[in-house]
């Protein structure tokens, strides 16, 4: 249990026990009470809004109520040494030495899980899900890393997670991809000129796929695209998925499951999904209004099956059939999400690209309709990534075609830098990725700065012949922290709050922000020791103060847990 949950439970228990003496009749509002780290200008460990919450719901003066609550808490909670009333009635709490050491020991004992707030639930996180028509591009990288780190975060908090890749291996884009490979095979094998038709894939990687297929199928001449389409589709997709999986592996990402859209169609899941919606009366035979901006003379009014998505908050109802009666891409996605629901996932998370923002309402409506609102779908959209090198936009890869590939990125910087920096902004805003800054060994490079803090910690361990796993003996009678240690301890106590907020809001970018701030505090303390011998960590090969060693250990614990969630390595020397 973390420091906030521990003392919030104690505070709530004491208030409930003493509600009569406090003259509180409405104490259900305790659910709105919180416990936080107070602003730095207050030299206290915890701060609560309990007086403000109870005063409002019981028509009392918050400051008067705060004084009574202060006296009761000091009398009943042994770890509370001093309580001060600030502003309109906030209660600021100073922990006793016993209280501090109790919580420090709790962190040391539960070092591998510190910050975790055990939760339940089965999650399916679908991410990347790129059309398998070539290698990954930079846009895929951001969503891939976001999805992988979010999965790690959810697992750290105790939930069951399946990381899923939806293979869009059905439709016109796949037909164009297979035709592109076919034409490259004819070019390589028979010297026929590649016909650069519209919608074909010109990237040189198509030549590589074609050559690999030729090498592995020497007896097949692929004389006709029509006759060899099914086999060539299978071979082409196999090679393309190898490229994608290799890119993902180099980024430190392994999916648990790959789900094929073609398999979905072959299993007739679309008909099953539409039938289920019809049984619920959420599908009708009707007409849609022409798309906004569409000229009336170009719009063909056709009767088709329509999903009543406006019943579930969508802006408009959605077609399940095209003009020719075949299923829309949306219908296939409805079937895919029905399959997820049938696999008993309670929570679905889709990581989408920047061009899919308009897709969120319709697929959310479908999940609500299919599950009777029992399954929760969260869609997180990852905005674009802009690459810069030498102060200029980074140019596209000639091998990839019309995009910057994941390999371009990996050729410039390592996996750790990519993973950390792709989360250096919230997913819903564009990200500037500056190669020059990432290669700097300065404070301006966040991933370096966090890794460097860990390297400095390991240098301390080596000097004093200690290991990360070693136990510490704490002496409450001789425990006294300085100003730098106070700041670091407060930051370390805040770690569970960061994890809980990132978990609840599905915002893993909070973790690298926090780790950078913690590392900055640690580096400042280290640098102070270089300026003032009184703050130096080590003297004659030994740690000068047990309090300093505690701070070193706790910082190491949090950095290790945080970087494990991010999937970023921690070198012991730099």
ABEGO torsion letter per residue (X at the ends): XBAAAAAAAAAAAAAAAAAAAAGBABAAAAAABBBBBBBAABBBABBBAAAAAAAAAAGBBAAAAAAAAAAAAAAABAABABBBBBEAGBBBBBBBAAAAAAAAAAAAAAAAABGBBBBBEBBBBBBGGBBBAEBBBAAAAAAAAAAAAAAAAAAAAGBBBBBBBBBBABEAAAAAAAAAAAAAAAAAAAGBBBBBBBGBBABAAAAAAAAAAAAABAABAGABAAAAAAAAAAAAAAAAAAAAAAAAAAAGBBBABBBBAAAAAAAGAAAAAAAAAAAAGABBBBBBBBBBGBBAAABBBBBBBBBBAAAAGBABBBBABBAAGBBBAAAAAAAAAAAAAAAGBABBBBBBBAAAAAAAAAAAAAAAAAAGGABBBBBBBBBBBBBBBGGBBBBBBAAAEABBBAAAAAAABBAAAAAAAAAABBAABBBBBBAAAAABBBAABAAAAAAAAAAAAAAAAAAAGBBAABBBBBBAAABBBBAAAAAAAAAAAAAAAAAAAAAAAGBAAAAAAAAAAAAAAAAAAAAAAAABAAABABBGGBBABAAAAAAAAAAAAAAAAAAAAAGBBBBABX
